[in-house]
């Protein structure tokens, strides 16, 4: 029997090279009432299945506590943060990587490569952006912070 919200990892084919979906695309917020929650749901049907899986896992299972935040009164993690992720490919892959990391921790069959591929993709995208001298945005800063969060959480795990 699996824990609530835990399901097998999806296939990761197709997502690692997928960047075309962004183009500053905005999210469509819909009611999350089907899950019995007032959290917003985002329309991400244009994304590969594995990214959809981990974003859904993020919305259902990841809270501000995973970021060591005392509270999130305005639900930033599931609204503005995800909205920014859809405008910044590095942040999107970093969020998916963090979600995959959390999923791996709760999956008895989880493997490190289940989340490292997204982490590595996020780092590559971020480094390419920094090397090109692209304009720094809120998404850039959030991507750096999300990647640092993954590193801290992972280093605590292996100690």
MIMIMAR-139785 format. One record per residue: x, y, z of N, C-alpha, C in turn. Coordinates in Angstrom, 1 decimal. Layout:
% residues N
<node <X Y Z> <X Y Z> <X Y Z>>
...
This chain:
% residues 159
<node <0.8 -1.2 0.0> <0.0 0.0 0.0> <0.9 1.2 0.0>>
<node <0.5 2.2 -0.8> <1.3 3.4 -0.9> <0.8 4.5 -0.1>>
<node <1.6 5.5 0.3> <1.2 6.6 1.1> <0.3 7.5 0.2>>
<node <-0.4 8.4 0.9> <-1.3 9.3 0.2> <-0.4 10.2 -0.7>>
<node <-0.8 10.3 -1.9> <-0.1 11.2 -2.9> <1.1 10.6 -3.5>>
<node <1.5 9.4 -3.1> <2.7 8.7 -3.6> <2.3 7.8 -4.7>>
<node <2.9 7.9 -5.8> <2.7 7.0 -6.9> <4.0 6.7 -7.6>>
<node <4.1 5.7 -8.4> <5.4 5.4 -9.0> <5.9 6.6 -9.9>>
<node <7.2 6.7 -10.0> <7.8 7.7 -10.8> <7.3 7.6 -12.3>>
<node <7.1 8.7 -13.0> <6.7 8.6 -14.4> <7.9 8.4 -15.3>>
<node <7.7 8.1 -16.5> <8.8 8.0 -17.5> <9.3 9.4 -17.6>>
<node <10.6 9.5 -17.8> <11.2 10.9 -17.9> <11.6 11.2 -19.4>>
<node <11.2 10.4 -20.3> <11.5 10.6 -21.7> <10.8 11.9 -22.2>>
<node <11.5 12.7 -22.9> <11.0 13.9 -23.5> <11.1 15.2 -22.7>>
<node <11.2 15.1 -21.4> <11.2 16.4 -20.7> <12.5 17.1 -20.6>>
<node <13.6 16.4 -20.6> <14.9 16.9 -20.3> <15.3 18.0 -21.4>>
<node <14.9 17.8 -22.6> <15.2 18.7 -23.6> <14.0 19.6 -24.0>>
<node <13.0 19.7 -23.2> <11.8 20.4 -23.5> <11.9 21.8 -22.9>>
<node <12.1 22.8 -23.8> <12.1 24.2 -23.3> <11.1 25.1 -24.1>>
<node <10.5 24.6 -25.2> <9.7 25.4 -26.0> <8.4 25.8 -25.4>>
<node <7.9 25.1 -24.4> <6.6 25.4 -23.8> <6.6 26.7 -23.0>>
<node <7.8 27.3 -22.7> <7.8 28.4 -21.8> <7.3 29.7 -22.6>>
<node <8.2 30.3 -23.4> <7.9 31.5 -24.1> <7.1 32.5 -23.3>>
<node <7.4 32.6 -22.0> <6.7 33.5 -21.1> <5.2 33.2 -21.0>>
<node <4.9 31.9 -21.1> <3.5 31.4 -21.0> <3.0 31.6 -19.6>>
<node <1.9 32.1 -19.4> <1.2 32.3 -18.1> <0.4 31.1 -17.8>>
<node <0.3 30.8 -16.5> <-0.5 29.7 -16.1> <-2.0 30.0 -16.1>>
<node <-2.8 29.1 -16.3> <-4.2 29.2 -16.2> <-4.6 28.6 -14.8>>
<node <-5.1 29.5 -13.9> <-5.5 29.0 -12.6> <-6.9 28.5 -12.7>>
<node <-7.1 27.4 -12.1> <-8.5 26.8 -12.1> <-8.8 26.3 -10.6>>
<node <-10.0 26.0 -10.4> <-10.4 25.5 -9.1> <-9.7 24.2 -8.7>>
<node <-9.2 24.1 -7.5> <-8.6 22.9 -7.0> <-9.6 22.0 -6.3>>
<node <-10.9 22.3 -6.5> <-12.0 21.7 -5.7> <-12.1 20.2 -5.9>>
<node <-11.6 19.7 -7.0> <-11.7 18.3 -7.2> <-10.8 17.5 -6.3>>
<node <-9.8 18.2 -5.7> <-8.9 17.6 -4.7> <-9.4 17.9 -3.3>>
<node <-10.5 18.6 -3.2> <-11.0 19.0 -1.8> <-10.1 20.1 -1.2>>
<node <-9.6 21.0 -2.0> <-8.7 22.0 -1.5> <-9.0 23.3 -2.2>>
<node <-8.6 24.4 -1.5> <-8.8 25.7 -2.1> <-7.5 26.2 -2.8>>
<node <-6.5 25.3 -2.9> <-5.3 25.7 -3.6> <-5.6 25.8 -5.1>>
<node <-4.9 26.7 -5.8> <-5.1 26.8 -7.2> <-4.5 25.7 -8.0>>
<node <-5.1 25.3 -9.1> <-4.5 24.3 -9.9> <-4.1 25.0 -11.2>>
<node <-3.0 24.6 -11.7> <-2.4 25.2 -12.9> <-2.6 24.3 -14.1>>
<node <-2.8 24.9 -15.2> <-3.0 24.1 -16.5> <-1.6 23.9 -17.1>>
<node <-1.1 22.7 -17.0> <0.3 22.5 -17.5> <0.2 21.3 -18.5>>
<node <-0.9 21.2 -19.2> <-1.1 20.1 -20.1> <-0.1 20.1 -21.3>>
<node <0.6 21.2 -21.5> <1.5 21.3 -22.6> <2.9 20.8 -22.2>>
<node <3.1 20.5 -21.0> <4.3 20.0 -20.5> <4.4 18.5 -20.6>>
<node <5.6 17.9 -20.7> <5.8 16.4 -20.7> <5.2 15.8 -19.4>>
<node <4.7 14.6 -19.6> <4.1 13.9 -18.5> <4.9 13.9 -17.2>>
<node <6.2 13.7 -17.3> <7.0 13.6 -16.0> <7.0 14.9 -15.3>>
<node <7.1 16.0 -16.0> <7.0 17.3 -15.4> <5.6 17.6 -14.8>>
<node <4.6 17.2 -15.5> <3.2 17.3 -14.9> <3.1 16.5 -13.6>>
<node <3.6 15.3 -13.6> <3.6 14.4 -12.5> <4.2 15.1 -11.3>>
<node <5.4 15.6 -11.4> <6.1 16.2 -10.3> <5.5 17.5 -9.9>>
<node <5.0 18.3 -10.8> <4.3 19.5 -10.4> <3.0 19.2 -9.6>>
<node <2.3 18.2 -10.1> <1.1 17.8 -9.3> <1.5 17.3 -7.9>>
<node <2.6 16.5 -7.9> <3.1 16.1 -6.6> <3.5 17.3 -5.7>>
<node <4.1 18.3 -6.3> <4.5 19.5 -5.5> <3.3 20.1 -4.9>>
<node <2.2 20.3 -5.7> <1.0 20.9 -5.2> <0.3 20.1 -4.1>>
<node <0.3 18.9 -4.3> <-0.4 18.0 -3.3> <0.4 17.7 -2.0>>
<node <1.7 17.7 -2.1> <2.5 17.2 -1.0> <3.6 18.2 -0.4>>
<node <4.1 19.1 -1.2> <5.2 20.0 -0.8> <4.6 21.2 -0.1>>
<node <5.0 21.5 1.1> <4.5 22.7 1.8> <5.7 23.6 2.1>>
<node <5.3 24.8 2.7> <6.4 25.7 3.2> <7.3 25.1 4.2>>
<node <6.9 24.0 4.9> <7.7 23.4 5.9> <8.9 22.7 5.2>>
<node <8.7 22.2 4.0> <9.8 21.6 3.2> <10.9 22.6 2.9>>
<node <10.6 23.9 3.0> <11.6 25.0 2.8> <12.0 25.6 4.1>>
<node <11.6 25.0 5.2> <11.9 25.5 6.6> <11.4 26.9 6.8>>
<node <10.2 27.1 6.2> <9.6 28.4 6.5> <8.5 28.2 7.6>>
<node <8.4 29.2 8.4> <7.5 29.1 9.6> <6.0 29.1 9.1>>
<node <5.7 30.0 8.1> <4.4 30.0 7.6> <4.4 30.5 6.1>>
<node <3.3 30.3 5.5> <3.1 30.8 4.1> <1.6 31.2 4.0>>
<node <1.3 32.3 4.7> <0.0 32.8 4.9> <-0.7 33.1 3.6>>
<node <0.1 33.6 2.6> <-0.5 33.9 1.3> <-0.4 32.8 0.3>>
<node <0.1 31.7 0.7> <0.2 30.5 -0.2> <1.1 30.8 -1.4>>
<node <2.2 31.5 -1.1> <3.2 31.9 -2.1> <3.7 30.6 -2.9>>
<node <4.0 29.6 -2.1> <4.7 28.4 -2.7> <3.8 27.8 -3.8>>
<node <2.5 27.9 -3.7> <1.6 27.2 -4.7> <0.9 28.2 -5.6>>
<node <1.3 29.5 -5.5> <0.7 30.5 -6.4> <1.9 31.2 -7.2>>
<node <2.3 32.3 -6.6> <3.3 33.2 -7.3> <4.6 32.4 -7.6>>
<node <5.0 31.5 -6.7> <6.2 30.7 -7.0> <6.1 29.9 -8.2>>
<node <5.0 29.1 -8.3> <4.7 28.3 -9.5> <4.5 29.1 -10.7>>
<node <3.8 30.3 -10.6> <3.6 31.2 -11.7> <5.0 31.6 -12.3>>
<node <5.9 32.0 -11.4> <7.2 32.4 -11.8> <8.0 31.2 -12.5>>
<node <7.8 30.0 -12.0> <8.4 28.8 -12.6> <8.0 28.6 -14.0>>
<node <6.8 29.0 -14.4> <6.4 28.8 -15.8> <6.9 29.9 -16.7>>
<node <7.6 30.9 -16.1> <8.2 32.0 -16.9> <9.7 31.8 -16.9>>
<node <10.2 30.8 -16.2> <11.7 30.7 -16.1> <12.0 29.2 -16.1>>
<node <12.6 28.7 -17.2> <12.9 27.3 -17.4> <13.8 26.7 -16.3>>
<node <14.8 27.5 -15.9> <15.7 27.0 -14.8> <14.9 26.7 -13.5>>
<node <14.0 27.7 -13.2> <13.2 27.6 -12.0> <12.3 26.4 -12.1>>
<node <11.6 26.3 -13.3> <10.7 25.2 -13.5> <11.4 23.8 -13.2>>
<node <12.6 23.6 -13.8> <13.3 22.3 -13.6> <13.8 22.2 -12.2>>
<node <14.1 23.3 -11.5> <14.5 23.3 -10.1> <13.4 22.9 -9.2>>
<node <12.2 23.4 -9.5> <11.0 23.1 -8.7> <10.6 21.6 -8.9>>
<node <10.7 21.2 -10.2> <10.4 19.8 -10.5> <11.5 18.9 -9.8>>
<node <12.7 19.3 -9.8> <13.8 18.6 -9.1> <13.5 18.4 -7.6>>
<node <13.1 19.5 -7.0> <12.8 19.5 -5.6> <11.6 18.6 -5.3>>
<node <10.6 18.7 -6.1> <9.5 17.8 -6.0> <9.9 16.3 -6.1>>
<node <10.7 16.1 -7.2> <11.2 14.7 -7.4> <12.0 14.2 -6.3>>
<node <12.8 15.1 -5.7> <13.6 14.8 -4.5> <12.7 14.3 -3.3>>
<node <11.7 15.1 -3.1> <10.7 14.8 -2.0> <10.0 13.5 -2.3>>
<node <9.6 13.3 -3.5> <9.0 12.0 -3.9> <9.9 10.8 -3.7>>
<node <11.2 11.0 -4.1> <12.2 9.9 -3.9> <12.4 9.6 -2.5>>
<node <12.3 10.6 -1.6> <12.5 10.3 -0.2> <11.3 9.5 0.4>>
<node <10.2 9.6 -0.2> <9.0 8.9 0.3> <8.7 7.7 -0.5>>
<node <9.5 7.3 -1.5> <9.2 6.2 -2.3> <10.3 5.1 -2.0>>
<node <9.9 3.9 -1.5> <10.8 2.9 -1.1> <11.7 2.5 -2.3>>
<node <11.2 2.6 -3.5> <12.0 2.3 -4.7> <12.7 3.5 -5.3>>
<node <12.6 4.6 -4.6> <13.2 5.8 -5.2> <14.7 5.8 -5.4>>
<node <15.1 6.4 -6.5> <16.6 6.4 -6.9> <17.0 7.8 -7.0>>
<node <18.3 8.1 -6.7> <18.8 9.4 -6.8> <18.7 10.0 -8.2>>
<node <18.8 9.2 -9.2> <18.7 9.8 -10.6> <17.3 10.2 -10.9>>
<node <16.3 9.8 -10.1> <15.0 10.3 -10.3> <14.8 11.8 -10.1>>
<node <15.7 12.4 -9.3> <15.6 13.8 -9.2> <16.8 14.6 -9.7>>
<node <18.0 13.9 -9.7> <19.2 14.6 -10.1> <19.1 15.0 -11.6>>
<node <18.4 14.3 -12.4> <18.3 14.8 -13.8> <17.7 16.1 -13.9>>
<node <16.7 16.4 -13.1> <16.0 17.7 -13.1> <16.9 18.8 -12.5>>
<node <17.6 18.4 -11.4> <18.5 19.4 -10.8> <19.6 19.7 -11.8>>
<node <20.2 18.7 -12.4> <21.3 19.0 -13.4> <20.8 19.9 -14.6>>
<node <19.6 19.6 -15.1> <19.0 20.4 -16.1> <18.8 21.8 -15.7>>
<node <18.3 22.1 -14.5> <18.1 23.4 -14.0> <19.5 24.1 -13.9>>
<node <20.5 23.5 -13.4> <21.8 24.1 -13.2> <22.4 24.4 -14.6>>
<node <22.2 23.5 -15.6> <22.7 23.8 -16.9> <22.0 25.0 -17.6>>
<node <20.7 25.1 -17.4> <19.9 26.2 -18.0> <20.4 27.5 -17.3>>
<node <20.5 27.5 -16.0> <20.9 28.7 -15.2> <22.3 29.1 -15.6>>
<node <23.2 28.2 -15.7> <24.6 28.6 -16.1> <24.7 29.2 -17.5>>
<node <23.9 28.6 -18.4> <23.9 29.1 -19.8> <23.3 30.5 -19.8>>
<node <22.3 30.8 -19.0> <21.7 32.1 -18.9> <22.7 33.1 -18.3>>
<node <23.4 32.7 -17.3> <24.4 33.6 -16.6> <25.6 33.9 -17.6>>
<node <26.0 32.9 -18.3> <27.2 33.0 -19.2> <26.8 34.0 -20.4>>
<node <25.6 33.9 -20.8> <25.1 34.8 -21.9> <24.9 36.2 -21.4>>
<node <24.9 36.4 -20.1> <24.7 37.7 -19.6> <23.2 38.2 -19.7>>
<node <22.3 37.2 -19.7> <20.9 37.5 -19.8> <20.5 38.3 -18.6>>
<node <19.4 39.1 -18.8> <18.9 39.9 -17.7> <18.5 39.0 -16.5>>
<node <18.9 39.4 -15.3> <18.5 38.7 -14.1> <17.1 39.1 -13.7>>
<node <16.3 38.1 -13.4> <14.9 38.3 -13.1> <14.6 37.7 -11.7>>
<node <13.4 37.9 -11.2> <13.0 37.2 -10.0> <13.1 35.7 -10.2>>
<node <12.8 35.2 -11.3> <12.9 33.8 -11.6> <14.3 33.3 -11.5>>
<node <15.3 34.1 -11.9> <16.7 33.7 -11.8> <17.1 33.6 -10.3>>
<node <16.7 34.5 -9.5> <17.0 34.5 -8.1> <16.3 33.3 -7.4>>
<node <15.0 33.1 -7.7> <14.3 31.9 -7.2> <14.9 30.6 -7.6>>
<node <15.4 30.5 -8.8> <16.0 29.3 -9.3> <17.3 29.0 -8.5>>
<node <18.1 30.1 -8.2> <19.3 29.9 -7.4> <18.9 29.4 -6.0>>
<node <17.9 30.1 -5.4> <17.5 29.7 -4.1> <16.9 28.3 -4.0>>
<node <16.2 27.9 -5.1> <15.6 26.5 -5.1> <16.7 25.5 -5.2>>
<node <17.7 25.8 -6.1> <18.8 24.8 -6.2> <19.6 24.7 -5.0>>
<node <19.8 25.9 -4.3> <20.5 25.8 -3.0> <19.7 25.0 -2.0>>
<node <18.4 25.1 -2.0> <17.6 24.3 -1.1> <17.8 22.9 -1.3>>
<node <17.8 22.5 -2.6> <18.0 21.1 -2.9> <19.4 20.6 -2.4>>
<node <20.4 21.4 -2.6> <21.7 21.1 -2.1> <21.8 20.9 -0.6>>
<node <21.2 21.8 0.1> <21.2 21.7 1.6> <20.4 20.5 2.0>>
<node <19.2 20.3 1.5> <18.4 19.1 1.9> <19.2 17.8 1.6>>
<node <19.8 17.8 0.4> <20.5 16.5 0.0> <21.7 16.3 0.9>>
<node <22.5 17.4 1.2> <23.7 17.2 2.0> <23.3 16.8 3.4>>
<node <22.1 17.3 4.0> <21.7 16.8 5.3> <21.3 15.3 5.3>>
<node <20.8 14.9 4.1> <20.4 13.5 4.0> <21.6 12.5 4.0>>
<node <22.7 12.9 3.3> <23.8 12.0 3.1> <24.8 12.1 4.3>>
<node <24.6 13.0 5.2> <25.5 13.1 6.4> <25.2 12.0 7.4>>
